[in-house]
Amino acid sequence: MHVSRLAAVGEMAAGVAHELNQPLAAVANYAQACERLLGLPAPDLEEIRDALRQITAQAVRAGDIISRLRGLTRPRDSIGELTDVNALIRELADLIESDARVHESNCRFELTEGLNPLTLDRAQIQQVVFALVRNALEALDESPLGAREVVIATSRATDGDILIEVRDNGPGISPDIVQRLFDPFCTTKMAGTGLGLASSRTIARTYGGTLEHRPNLPTGACFVLRLPSPARR
């Protein structure tokens, strides 16, 4: 599971670099503005203070991105805590949207409010969501520009279980591999490990849940992570 997590983060290196470059470029621009303002005969101190506040904000943003990456890659023992599923998905939003831009795809979140919190290891569930989104974005590379979309959705099943869905409108899963989809080392990627879906299903089962695939109509794939409510565990 740890190797799978590291591989997924490594695969999105271009997106991470892009996401970090934005706040770092902003820091440089605001610092240059401060230097220019201080060189004026009567510098506007309030404008300088505002630029310094912007430098601080952008530096914190860059630090947050690195912190989220470290959370995904750091090996750790499973630690369960009462967790808002929507909140842990929102923590990944910047990384997911950055990766979507690299793949020239649109990413949409459909998060149902008022879901019951679950006792989970946040990093493990984030690893599953992250892996599913990565697969969806790569599947969309074969689709026409302007039409590529990934949807991350949460909902409550009739029995109270929490559902996390990752849907794409790509070409879908080939019938040749659909039966082996969750087998270790089964992959259609040129440089893939074939561990992402296998480790994700292992994580789901750790919580008494499931990870399943179904076609996304009219086209594409949908992966559904079902996490049981506390009453059913």
C-alpha positions as CSV (number, residue, x, y, z in Angstrom):
1,M,0.0,0.0,0.0
2,H,2.9,2.3,0.8
3,V,4.6,1.6,-2.6
4,S,1.2,2.3,-4.3
5,R,0.9,5.6,-2.5
6,L,4.4,6.7,-3.5
7,A,3.9,5.7,-7.1
8,A,0.7,7.7,-7.4
9,V,2.3,10.9,-6.0
10,G,5.3,10.3,-8.3
11,E,3.0,10.1,-11.3
12,M,1.5,13.5,-10.6
13,A,4.8,15.2,-10.2
14,A,4.0,17.7,-13.0
15,G,0.8,18.7,-11.3
16,V,2.6,19.2,-8.0
17,A,5.3,21.3,-9.6
18,H,2.7,23.5,-11.2
19,E,0.7,23.9,-8.0
20,L,3.9,24.9,-6.0
21,N,5.1,27.2,-8.8
22,Q,2.1,29.5,-8.4
23,P,2.5,30.6,-4.8
24,L,6.3,30.8,-5.2
25,A,5.9,33.0,-8.2
26,A,3.5,35.2,-6.2
27,V,6.0,35.5,-3.4
28,A,8.7,36.6,-5.8
29,N,6.4,39.2,-7.4
30,Y,5.2,40.7,-4.1
31,A,8.8,40.8,-2.8
32,Q,9.9,42.7,-5.9
33,A,6.9,45.1,-5.4
34,C,8.1,45.7,-1.8
35,E,11.6,46.5,-3.0
36,R,10.2,49.0,-5.6
37,L,7.8,50.6,-3.1
38,L,10.6,51.1,-0.5
39,G,12.7,52.8,-3.2
40,L,10.1,55.6,-3.6
41,P,10.7,59.0,-1.9
42,A,7.5,58.6,0.2
43,P,6.7,54.9,0.3
44,D,3.1,53.9,1.1
45,L,3.6,51.8,4.2
46,E,0.1,50.3,4.1
47,E,0.7,49.1,0.5
48,I,3.9,47.5,1.7
49,R,2.2,45.9,4.6
50,D,-0.4,44.5,2.3
51,A,2.3,43.0,0.0
52,L,4.0,41.4,3.0
53,R,0.7,39.9,4.1
54,Q,0.3,38.4,0.6
55,I,3.8,37.0,0.8
56,T,2.9,35.3,4.1
57,A,-0.3,33.9,2.7
58,Q,1.3,32.5,-0.4
59,A,4.1,31.0,1.7
60,V,1.5,29.3,3.9
61,R,-0.3,28.0,0.8
62,A,3.0,26.4,-0.5
63,G,3.6,24.9,2.9
64,D,0.0,23.4,3.0
65,I,0.6,21.8,-0.4
66,I,3.8,20.2,0.8
67,S,2.1,19.1,4.1
68,R,-0.7,17.4,2.1
69,L,1.9,15.5,0.0
70,R,3.8,14.4,3.1
71,G,0.5,13.2,4.6
72,L,-0.1,11.0,1.5
73,T,3.4,9.6,1.3
74,R,4.4,9.2,5.0
75,P,4.3,5.5,6.2
76,R,2.2,5.3,9.4
77,D,0.3,2.9,11.5
78,S,-3.5,2.9,11.0
79,I,-5.0,5.5,13.4
80,G,-8.8,5.7,13.4
81,E,-10.4,9.0,14.2
82,L,-14.0,10.4,13.8
83,T,-13.9,11.8,10.3
84,D,-16.1,14.0,8.1
85,V,-15.7,12.2,4.7
86,N,-16.4,15.4,2.8
87,A,-13.7,17.3,4.7
88,L,-11.0,14.7,3.9
89,I,-11.9,15.0,0.2
90,R,-11.8,18.8,0.3
91,E,-8.3,18.5,1.7
92,L,-7.3,16.9,-1.5
93,A,-9.1,19.4,-3.8
94,D,-6.0,21.5,-4.6
95,L,-3.9,18.5,-5.6
96,I,-6.7,16.9,-7.6
97,E,-7.6,20.1,-9.5
98,S,-3.9,20.7,-10.2
99,D,-3.5,17.3,-11.7
100,A,-6.7,17.8,-13.7
101,R,-5.3,20.9,-15.2
102,V,-2.2,19.0,-16.3
103,H,-4.5,16.4,-18.0
104,E,-6.6,19.2,-19.5
105,S,-9.7,17.9,-17.8
106,N,-12.4,19.3,-15.7
107,C,-12.9,18.1,-12.1
108,R,-16.3,18.5,-10.3
109,F,-17.2,17.8,-6.7
110,E,-20.7,16.7,-5.7
111,L,-20.5,16.3,-2.0
112,T,-23.7,15.5,-0.1
113,E,-23.8,17.5,3.2
114,G,-24.9,16.1,6.5
115,L,-23.2,12.7,6.2
116,N,-22.6,10.9,9.4
117,P,-18.9,11.0,10.5
118,L,-17.0,7.7,10.4
119,T,-14.1,6.4,12.4
120,L,-11.3,6.2,9.7
121,D,-7.7,6.6,9.0
122,R,-7.9,9.8,7.0
123,A,-4.7,9.1,5.1
124,Q,-5.8,5.7,4.0
125,I,-9.2,6.9,2.6
126,Q,-7.5,9.8,0.9
127,Q,-5.1,7.4,-0.7
128,V,-8.0,5.5,-2.2
129,V,-9.7,8.6,-3.5
130,F,-6.4,9.9,-4.9
131,A,-5.7,6.6,-6.7
132,L,-9.2,6.5,-8.2
133,V,-8.9,10.1,-9.5
134,R,-5.5,9.5,-10.9
135,N,-6.8,6.5,-12.9
136,A,-9.8,8.5,-14.1
137,L,-7.6,11.4,-15.3
138,E,-5.3,9.1,-17.2
139,A,-8.2,7.3,-18.8
140,L,-9.4,10.7,-20.1
141,D,-6.1,11.3,-22.0
142,E,-7.7,9.4,-24.9
143,S,-10.8,11.6,-25.0
144,P,-11.3,14.8,-26.9
145,L,-10.3,18.1,-25.3
146,G,-13.1,20.1,-23.8
147,A,-15.2,17.1,-23.0
148,R,-13.0,15.5,-20.3
149,E,-14.6,15.4,-16.9
150,V,-14.1,13.6,-13.5
151,V,-16.7,13.7,-10.8
152,I,-16.0,13.0,-7.2
153,A,-19.3,12.5,-5.3
154,T,-20.4,11.5,-1.8
155,S,-23.8,10.2,-0.8
156,R,-25.7,8.1,1.8
157,A,-27.0,4.7,0.9
158,T,-30.4,3.6,2.0
159,D,-28.8,1.4,4.7
160,G,-26.8,4.3,6.1
161,D,-23.5,3.4,4.5
162,I,-21.4,6.3,3.0
163,L,-20.6,6.1,-0.7
164,I,-17.7,7.8,-2.4
165,E,-17.9,7.7,-6.2
166,V,-15.3,8.7,-8.8
167,R,-16.8,8.9,-12.2
168,D,-15.2,9.8,-15.6
169,N,-16.6,10.1,-19.1
170,G,-13.7,8.4,-20.8
171,P,-13.7,5.2,-22.9
172,G,-14.4,2.9,-20.0
173,I,-12.7,-0.3,-18.9
174,S,-11.8,-2.8,-21.6
175,P,-13.9,-6.1,-21.3
176,D,-10.5,-7.9,-21.5
177,I,-9.4,-6.8,-18.1
178,V,-12.6,-6.0,-16.2
179,Q,-12.6,-9.3,-14.4
180,R,-8.9,-8.8,-13.4
181,L,-9.2,-5.2,-12.5
182,F,-8.5,-5.5,-8.8
183,D,-5.7,-8.1,-9.2
184,P,-2.3,-7.0,-8.1
185,F,-0.1,-5.9,-11.0
186,C,-3.0,-5.7,-13.4
187,T,-2.4,-2.5,-15.4
188,T,-2.9,-0.9,-18.8
189,K,-0.4,1.9,-18.1
190,M,3.0,1.8,-19.8
191,A,4.7,2.7,-16.5
192,G,2.1,1.6,-14.0
193,T,2.6,-0.6,-11.0
194,G,-0.8,-2.3,-11.1
195,L,-1.0,-1.8,-7.3
196,G,-3.4,1.1,-7.0
197,L,-6.8,-0.6,-7.2
198,A,-5.6,-3.7,-5.4
199,S,-4.3,-1.8,-2.4
200,S,-7.5,0.5,-2.5
201,R,-9.7,-2.6,-2.3
202,T,-7.6,-3.9,0.6
203,I,-8.1,-0.6,2.5
204,A,-11.9,-0.7,1.8
205,R,-12.1,-4.2,3.3
206,T,-10.1,-3.1,6.3
207,Y,-13.2,-1.1,7.3
208,G,-15.7,-3.8,6.3
209,G,-16.4,-1.9,3.1
210,T,-16.2,-2.6,-0.6
211,L,-14.7,-1.1,-3.7
212,E,-16.5,-1.9,-6.9
213,H,-16.5,-0.9,-10.6
214,R,-19.5,-0.3,-12.8
215,P,-19.8,1.4,-16.2
216,N,-20.6,5.1,-16.2
217,L,-23.5,5.7,-18.6
218,P,-23.5,6.8,-21.3
219,T,-19.7,6.4,-21.3
220,G,-16.8,6.0,-18.9
221,A,-16.1,4.2,-15.7
222,C,-17.4,4.6,-12.1
223,F,-15.7,3.3,-9.0
224,V,-17.7,3.2,-5.8
225,L,-16.1,3.0,-2.3
226,R,-18.7,1.9,0.2
227,L,-17.9,2.6,3.9
228,P,-20.3,0.9,6.4
229,S,-22.1,3.0,9.0
230,P,-21.1,2.4,12.6
231,A,-24.4,0.6,13.2
232,R,-23.5,-2.1,10.7
233,R,-19.9,-2.8,11.7
